[in-house]
Amino acid sequence: MPTKQLLSLALILGLLTPAAALAQWALNGNPICTATEDQDEMDITANGLGGAVMVWSDDRGGARDIYASQVAYLGAAEWPANGLALCTGFGFALHPHVVHDGYGYLLYTWEDNRSGTWDIYAAITDRLGNIPTPNNGFPICESAGAQQYSVLASNASYGMGFVAWTDARDGGNDIYAQAFNVNNYGFWDLDGLAFCTAAGDQSYPAIVADDPIEGAVIAWQDMRNGNSDIYAQRANLSNQLMWTADGVEVCTSHSEQSAPMIVGDGSDGVIIGWIDTRHGSGVGSIYAQKLNSLGAAQWDLDGVAIVVSTDLIKAPKMIADGAGGAIFVWGDDRNLGALDSDIYAQRVDGNGSVLWTVDGLAVCTAQYQQVSVDIAPDGTGGVVAAWQDNRGIFASLYAQRVTASGSMVWTGNGIPVSATGTGKFNVKLAQSDADATILAWLDAAWLFDSNVYAQRIDNDSGLYGYPQPLITSIVDTPTDEGGFVRLTFRQGDGQAPGEEYEIYNVDYHGNDVVYVGTFNGSPTYTVDVLTTEVDVFNTYWVSTYAFSSNLLAGKSLDNLAPPPPTLAGERNGNNVELSWNATAPDIDHYIMQRSDLGSFNVNGTAYVDVSVPMMQLNYRMNAVDIHGNVSNNSNGITIDAPTGIGETPSLPKALTLLPNSPNPFNASTALHVGMPKAGEVRLEVYDVAGRRVATRDVGQLSAGWREVVFDGRADSGKMLASGVYFYRVHAGGETHMRKMVISR
């Protein structure tokens, strides 16, 4: 076997779990829903298993309904084709959202006008697509007036969902919210807890779950002072508002503040961002403020500037950076105005200091418009961003990863995710696992017939799908005597057929990692590889030049039966002396078959069957190896009955002790003793430590072949435990020893 190289286990990359459904991601994305009519307003969340769940409003039934689908990490759509129906009832259902509760359930909310006005409804599924909630959802709020502009967050530590909305039950617009999970559809007041009912309109809430108090923090746009400001409020799960009634001031600058965003800071506080016009109505700016657990501002009065652009800011998005700060990404018209919108980004730390280029890091400044950006964490403190890109004839989908230090990981101006000659809209991102992002979008060849597509992007390489090879099974190689396992793997998405793969054994004879060989995968991607020894698990991985697979273990088995022995024998008085050849090195025992007696186990390559009946006897046997494989029957032999009237059994010339039978045994076994003359016989049994555990004074036995039965009990009368024992027979001044095995 080649030993080209030894590698550290620290170099092994990839998942530690076997594959699920073996679909593949396709170039330009996998179709999730291609039903007739329009699919619109799509949202996405990770499912906790490396895949994602998408929800959307759907026009296939003539009115807007709500459908959802799950895609696995290898690209298989796991729920019904074209989506699972969550709501197909009377009226319109719009603006759906989805989050994962951290315990295997997906929580959905939407705005629903089945009652004639807009209400908030919800539904729940598990990851198998089962729906434990009522058909067409359950009401979160059915109060008077319209409930709209809903947002949804989850607390994955407690399995909770929090939904907030703008509520017109009292004539103006206020902020209400509700907490729910799979067991309780309303932890707060019926029809929601009032977060703010101040004068003027409150609208466009943003929400984040609050781990320490199992509650939520909501920020909103507020008109109580005559112009649009930003306020916030915190509530616990016990229905209590924690900060100043109707909310604390986040920013009440003389200008207009709108489009609030909110994330947790990881230390019981929150960071809130917004669009701000304090530098002029035609100048786009983003500001942010940090609040501690008591709602007190931690940064500059009215916030710190994230960006002061020379033109409009479009649809900013914000995520926590995992280090107490936040990352912002937005569309920006600073270069050529509305005709050439670009993508910019900025990071702010927990002290309110911006860390990247002043007024933003250019993520994409390709020609024409880049708009509708969405973002997700990259798992290492950075961000993955994707956007609708109009640099070609049709709107395409591009993406870029930015590290925590502000470096671009992928090709300048982004990598194409989907560029098929159809429009791409409403892109949404989810961090599917530590190393990948799943993107979903609406794909439309025609204006009113958009479909849902999805794609996985490897965060390290920027390649689509699952580019790593994936070991799907390691099983015993059939029809061998052990020493090999059959390894089957799937090529990575985008890898060319015939690419060479190196295979490594992690456990080969105690070594850390051993190179096994190079294999050309096409066309079967199945290869037999060396294992340490029979019946011992070995762990393997497969590697290309750029990617390593998951780890998976398997063991080899001896599944070939040994050849049958050749049996010979003859009668000697009232005994039959039998002999045979050993046909394999791993024989454990033999099964002897005698026509009048049945089967019994014997060892070695010879056996004396003592005191047999004076009749014709037939024998044959089978070999059994150490792995339980049984040979075919040997040849059969016939031992004739004695013919001479004066034939008598021949006496042994010296004390003889034959193997006990059966061996191993459970209840009792027979010892066959050849006595050259009459004498006293004594039996002693010892364990492997040399301790005598049983003694039998058999008494006077006459000359000839005699049978002594041992009942498997110690001198105390207790049954001896399973194991190996040695027995000695004393007679006429001679002693002989053999081994026996008790198997309870």
N, C-alpha and C positions, 0 to 999 in steps of 0.2 A: 504494500500500500504506500502511495506517495505521502511524504510528510513535508510538503512544500513550505508550510508556514504554520506557526502557532500564533493565535490572536487572543487578546484579552476579551473576556465577556463584556467588558464595558463598551466594546465596539459594536456589539450586536444591537441592531435597531429593529423597530417594528412592534406590532402588537403581539401579545402573549396568548391570544385566544384563537381558536380555529375559525375558519370562514363560516359565514352564514350563507345565504343564497348566493350562488356564484354568477351573478350578473356582472356586467362590465360597464364602466362609464364610456360614453361615446364622445368623440370629438364634437365640439359645439353643443354638448349637453344631452341629457336624457329626457324624453317626454314624460311628464308626470300626469298631465291631463290634456287631451286633444279632443275633448267633446265638442259638439257643435255649439255655435253661438259664442258668446264672450265669457272668458274667465278674467276677473279683474280684482283689484284691491287685495293683493296677496300678501301674506305675512309668513314668517318662518321662525322655527326654534330648533335647537339641537334636542335630540331625543335621549341623550345620556348613553347611547350605545354606538356612537360614532356616526350615526345617521342624522336625519332631520325630518321634521314634520312641517308641512305647509298647509295653510288654510286660505281660502279665497271665496269671493262672491261669484256666483255662477248663473248665467242667463239661459242655460239649456232648457229649463222648464218654462220659459216665457216670462217669469218674474225672477228677481234676484234671490237665489238660495245660497246656502253655505255648504261647501264641500271641503274635505281635507284628505291628505295623503301622506304616507311615510315612505321615505327612501332610505335604504340601508347604506352602510358605508362603502359597499362594493357596487352600488348603483341600482339595486333591485327595488322596484316599486312594490311595496309589501302589502298594501291594502287593495280593495277592489279597483279594477281598471277604471281610470278616469276619476277616481276619488270616492271617498266615503261620504254619504249624505248625512250632514249634521242637522240641517234645517231645510225642509222643502214645504213648509206650511204656507198658509194664506199670507199675502202681503209680501213686502220686500225686506230682505235682510242684507245689511251693508256693513262695510268697515270692520271685517273680522280681525281678531288678534289671537295669538296662541303663545303659550309658555309651557315649559315643562316644570312639574312640581317637585322634581328631585326624587320622587318615589315611584316612578314608572307610569304616572298619569299625565296626560296632556289636558290643559285647561284652555277653553276657548270662550271668547265673548264677541258679541256683535250688536249692532243697532237694528231694531226690529219694529216695523210699523203694523203688525198684525192687528193691533187694537185701534188703529186709526191715527195714532200719534206715535212718535218715536220713543221706544223703550229700550232697556238694556237686557239682553238675554245671554245665557251661557250654556255650554255643554262640556262634557268630560269624556275622554276615551282613554283606554289603556294602550300600550304599545303594540297590542295585537289587533287593534281596530275594533275592540268591543266597546259598546257605549252603555255605561251603567246609568246614565241620566235619562230623563223622560224624552220621548220622541219630540223632535223639533226644539229641544232645549228647555231650560227652566228660567223663569224671570229673576233677574237681579234687581230690577227696578221697573215698576209699572205705575209710578206716580203720575199725577196730572201734569200737563205740559210736556215738552219735548226733552228727552235725555239724549245728548249727542256728544260728538268729539271724545269718544271713550278711549282710554289707554289702559294697558294691562301689564302687571309685573308679577313676579313670583318670588317667594322665599323658599329656596330649595332645601334649606335646613329643616323647615317645619312642614313642607308639603302644602304651602298656602298660595292662593292667588289673590291679588288685589286689583280691583278695577275702579277707575275714577272717570267722571264724566262732567260735562256742563249740563246743568239742570234748570229748567224753566218752570218748575211747579208753582213758584210764588210770583210769577209774572216776569221778573228779571232773570238773569242767568247767574246761578250759583255753582259751587263746587261740592259734589257729593262723591262718596266712594263706598264700596262694599268689600268685605273679605269673605272668601269661600274656599272650600276644598271638596274632595270627593265624598266626605262624610257629612258636611254641613254647608248648605247653600247660602247661609247668611250669618256671619259672626257678629255683624254690627246691626244697627237699627233696621227695621223693616223699611225697604226701599232706600236704604243707604244712610250712612252717617254724614251729617252736614259738616264739611271742612271749612266752608266759608259762605255766609249769607249776608255779607256786608252790602252797603249801598253801591249802586253802579253794577255793571256787568263784570262777572268773573268767567273766564273761558279758557279753552285750550290747556287743560291740565297736563302735567308730566308727572310720572310716578316712579318711585323706586321702593322696593321692599327694604325693611329696616330690621336686620337680624337681631340686634340686642334686645329689642322689646317685642319682637314678633309682630311688628306693625308695619306702617308705611309712612313715607314722607311724600307730600304732593306740592308741586310748585305750579303757579298759574299766572295768566295774564289778567290784570286787575284794573278796572276803570273807576274805582271809588274816589280818586283824586282829580278826575276830569281828564286825565291822559293815561295812557297805558303804562302800568308799572308791573313789577314782579313781586309776588308774595308767596309764602310757603307755610305749611302746617304739618305737624307730626301727630300721629295717633297710634295708640297701642291696641292690642287685640281685645282688650277689655272695654272697648267703646269709649275710651277717654282721649280727648284732645290734649296734647302735651305742651303746646306753645300758646302764645297770646291768642285770645279769641279773635276769630276771623283771619288769623295768620300773622306772621312776622314779616316786616319789610325786608325784601332782598335788594331791590333797587327802586327808588322813587325819584330818579333824576328827572329834570325838566323835560327831557326828550321822551320819545316813545320806546318802550321795551316790549318785545313780543317774542313769540315762538320759544317758550322756556324748554330747557332740557335739564335732566337731573340724573346724577349717579351717586352711589355711595363712595365715601373716601376710605373705607376699610377700617375706620376708627370711630364708629358711632356717629359720624357726621355725614354731610352731603356736600357735593359741589353742584351748583346750579349755573347754567349758561343761558344766554339769550341773545337775540339780535337787538342792536341798540343804534338809535339815530342821533345821538348827542353830538356827533361831528358833522351833522347836516343830513337832510332827507335823501340826498343823492349819494351819500357816502355810507357804505356798508361797514358795520362793526359788529364784533362779537365780544361781549363782556361776560365775566363769570365772578361768582362769589362762593365762598365756603362758609357753611354754617356748622357750628358744633352741635352736640347733642341737646343743648338748651335752646337752640335757635339763634345764637349770637353770631354775628358776622365776624369772620376771622381775617379777611383781607381788607383792602382799601374800601373806604366808604363808596357805595354805589358800584363796587366791583373793580376788577382789574381788566385791562384791555388784552384780549387774546389776539385780535387783529383789528386794524383800522385800514380798511381797503379804500381805494380811490373810486370804487364803483359799488354795485350792489352785491350783497351776500345772499346766496341761494341755498335754502334747505340744509342748514348746518346739522351735523350729527356729532354726538359726544359719547365716549365710553370711558370707564375708569381705566387707569393705567396699571393698577395693581400695586402701586407704590405710594398711594395717598394723593395722587394727582389725577389728571384727566387728559385725554387726547380729543381734539376737535378736527373734523374734516368738513369742508364745505365747497360749494360752487362759487366762483368769483369772477366778476366781469371786468376786473381791473385792466386787462390788456387791450382788448378791442371792443369793450362794451358787450352788449347782449349778443352780438354776432360771434363772439369768441369766448364763451364762458369756459373757465379752467377749474382744476381741482387743486385746492391748497389744504395744508394741515398745520396744526400747532399743538404743542404739548405744554401743559402748565403743571408745576409740581405742587406739593401740599402746602408750600409757603406762599403760593401765588406768583411765583416767578416763571415767566415763559422760557422754554428751554431750547427751542429751535430758532430758525431764522426769523428776525423781526418781521411782524405782519404775515408770517406764514411761510411754510416750506412748500415749494411748487411740486406737487405730486404728478400732475399732468398738464402740460401746456401745448398739447398737439393742436393743430389747426381746427377751426370750427368749434362747435359746442361740446363740452363735457358737462352733463347735468345729472340730476337725480342720484346723487351718491348715497351709498349706504356703507356701514363699517361693522367690523367685528374684531375682538381681540385676537392677536396672533399667538397667544400662549406664552410669550416671553417679554411682555411689557410694551410691545409695539401694536400695530394696527394693520388689518387688511381692509382695503377700500376697493369698491367696485362701482362703476357708473355707466350710464348710457353715453355712448361716444359717437359723435357724428362726423368723425374725420373721413369716413368713406361715404358711399352713395346712400347706404341705409344705416340706420342707427344700430351700432354694434354694442357689445358688452366688453369692457376692459377692466383690468384690476391691477392693483399694485400693493406690495407689502412695504411698510415703513417700520424700521426697527425702533427700539426705545431711544436710541441716540439720534434718530432722524436720518438714517441712511436708507436709500432705496435698495431693496433686495432683488427685484426683478428688472426686466428690461426697461430702459428709460421710457417715460410716458405710458408705461403699463403694458401688460400682456393681453392679447386677445383671448377672451373666454368663449365668446360665441360671435361669429361673423359670417352669417349664412345668406345674406341678402334679404333677410326679413328684419323687421324692427324689434328692438329689445327695450322693454320698459319696466318700471316698477321693480328694480332689482332689490333683493333682500339677502342679507348674509347671516350665517350662524356659525359660530366656532364649534365644529362638530367633534373635534378631539384636540389634543395638545398640538398636533402637527398638521391640521388641515382645516379648511373652511369649505362649507357648502353654500353655494350661491343658488338662488332661485329667481326667476324672472318671468315676465309675460312676453311671449314671442308671437308676433303678429305679422302675417303676410298681408292681411287686410285690416282696415281700421277697426272693424267691429267683429273680429274673429280671432281674438288673442288666446293663446294656450299657455299652460304652465310648463316650464322646463327647469331643470336643475343640473348643476355641475359641481364636482368636488375638485378643489385645488390643493395640491400639496404645498404647504407653507414654505418648505425649504427650497424646493426646486422650481416652484411655479408651474409645474406640469399639471395637466388635467387628470382627473380620475384618481385611481389608486395605482401609482406607477411602480410600487414595490411588487416583486413577485410574492406570491402567497401560497404557503404550503397548506394544502387542503386535507391531506391524510398521510399517515405513515402506518403501514400494516405489515404483517409478516409476509415475507416472500414465499409464495406457495411452492410446494414440491421441492423444498430443500431441507437439509438437516440443520438449519439454523446458521447464523452468521451474517445474514443479509436481511434488510428490510426494504420494502417497496415504497418509495417516496413519490407522491404526486403533488404537483404544484400548478398554480395558475400564473401565467405571465402577467406582468404589470400592464395597466392600461397604457396604450401608446407604444409599447415595446414591439419591435419588429419580430416576426416569426423567425426562428433560427438563431436568435441571439444566444450567446454562450452564458452559462450560469455556473458559478462555483458553489460547491456543496461542502458544508463544514459540519463536523461531528463535535458536539460540545463535551461528550462524556467518554471519549475513546480511551479505554484502559487507564483511566485516572488522569489523563492529560486535560489541560484547560480547554483548548479548542484546536482541532486538527483538521487540516484540509483533506478532503476525501477525493475530490477530483473535479474536472470540468466537464460540463454536460451541455449538449446542444438540445434545447428544450423541444423544438418542433419535431414531430407534430403532436406527440402524446403528452409531453411534460411529465413523464413517469420514468423513474430510474431505480435500479436496485443498488443499494449502497451498503458498505460494511457496517456492522454493529459490533459492540464490544464482545458479547458472548450471548449464548442462548438464554432467553427468558430474563433479560436485563434491559430496562428501558434506557434508550439513548435519545439525546435531544439534538436536533439538526436545525440549520438554517441555510437558506439559498441566497446567493448574492450575485448581482451584476456589477458592472464597473461602478455604477452610481448608487445602487439601492440594495438594501438587505431586507430579507423577508422576516416574517414572524418566526418565533421559535415553536417547534412542535416535537413531541416525543413519541417513540414507538419501540417495540421490542420484537426480536426475531424468535421464532419457535422452531423446534425440530418437529416437523409434521410428516416425515417419511417413516413408514414402518420398517423395521429391520427385515432382512431376508429370513425365510424360515430355516430352522436347523435341519440337519439330516440325522435321523434317530436310528440307533442300533441297540439290540438287547438280546439277552439269552437267559434261560432259566438255570438257576444253580440251586438244586434241591427245592425248598419251598420259598426261595427268594428269586426275584428277577433283577438282574444287573443290567442297567441302562446307561448309555453314553451317547453324546451328541457333540457337534462342533459349535463354537461361538461364532456367530455370523456378523457381529458389529461390536465396536469397542464400548458402546454405551448401553449394554444390556443390563437391566436391573434384576430381572428374574425370568423364570419360565413357567408356563402353565402346562402341567402334565395332565393328559386325559387317559383314563383307564376305562375300558368298556363296561365293567361291572360296578365301578366305584364313582365315576364322574371326574371332576377336575380338582387338582390341588397344585399348590405352588412349590417349586423346587429351585435350588440355586446351583451354581457351578456348572460343570459339563458332564457330571456323572451322578447316578442315583441308584441305590439299592432298594427295591420295593420288597420289604420283608414279609414273610408269613402270608404269601398270597394264596388264594384258593387253588386247589389242584384241578384246574380247569383251563380251557383255552382262554387266553386274554389278548386283548387288542390295545395297543398304545399309539398315541400320537401327541404332539406338543406344539406350543406357540412360544415365540420369544417376545418379551415385553421390554422396551427400552426405558430409560430414566424419565422420559417425558410422557410415558403412558401409551406410546404407539405399539400396537400389537401386530405381529407378523401374521402371514397366512399360515395355515396348518402345515406342519411338517409331513414327511412321508409317514405312513402307518406301518406298524410292524405287528406280527402275530406271534404270540408265545404259546406253543402247544402245551397241552396237559401232559403230565408224566406218563410214560408207557410201561416201564419196568415195575414188577410187583415189589421188588426189594429196594426201590429207590428211596433213599432217605436224605434229608437235608445235610449238606456238608457242614462240618463244624469249622468256625473260624480258627486259625492257627494262633491268634493272639487277640487280646481285648480290642474290640473294634467299636468305634462310635461314629454312626452315620449322621448326616444333617437331620435336624428335627423337621417335622412336617405337620401342619403347614408352618411356613416361616416367610413373612411375619404372621403372627396369630393374634387373636383377640381373647378368646376364653381359655383355650387349652391347646397344647401341642404334644406330639408323640416323639419320644426319643428312641432310636433304634440301636440297641446294644448287642454286639456279638460276643458271646461268652465261650472261650475255648474250654472251660470247665466250670463246674458249679462254684458259686462263691457269694459272699456278702457284697451288696452293691450300695453305694452312697452317692447322692446327687447334691451338688452345691451350685448356687446361682449368685453371680456377682454383678454389681452395676459398673458403669464405666469408670467410676472413681476407685474401684477395687474393693468396695465394701460388700461383704457377704450379706445378701438380703433374704435368701431362702435355703433351707437344708431339708433333704428328704432321705431318710434311711429306708431304702427300698426293701432291704432284707435279702434272704437267700434266693438266688436265681439259678436255675439249672443250666447246663451247657446248651448252647444253641443261640439262635437269634431271638432276642426278647424285646418287648416293647415296654417303655416306661413313660407314663403320662404325667406331664407337669401342668398343674392347673393355673399357673400364672399368679399365684398368691405368695406374699411374703410370709415369714414365720409367724407374724402377728395375725395372720388371717386376712389382711387387707389386700386388695388387688394391687399389683404392681403398676406403676404408671407407664405410659407409653415410652418407649425408648429402646436403646441397644443394651443387651445384657450378654454376659458370658457364663457358660455352664461347664462344670467339670464332673466327670463320672470316675469314681474310684472302685476297682474290683481286683481281687487277686494280686494286690501289690502294684497294680498299674493305674495310671491316670491319663485321661484324654480330655481335651477342652475344645469347645466350639462356641459359635456366636448365635444368638437368637434375637429377634426383634419383636417387641410387643407393640401392637397398633390398636389402640382402643377406639 
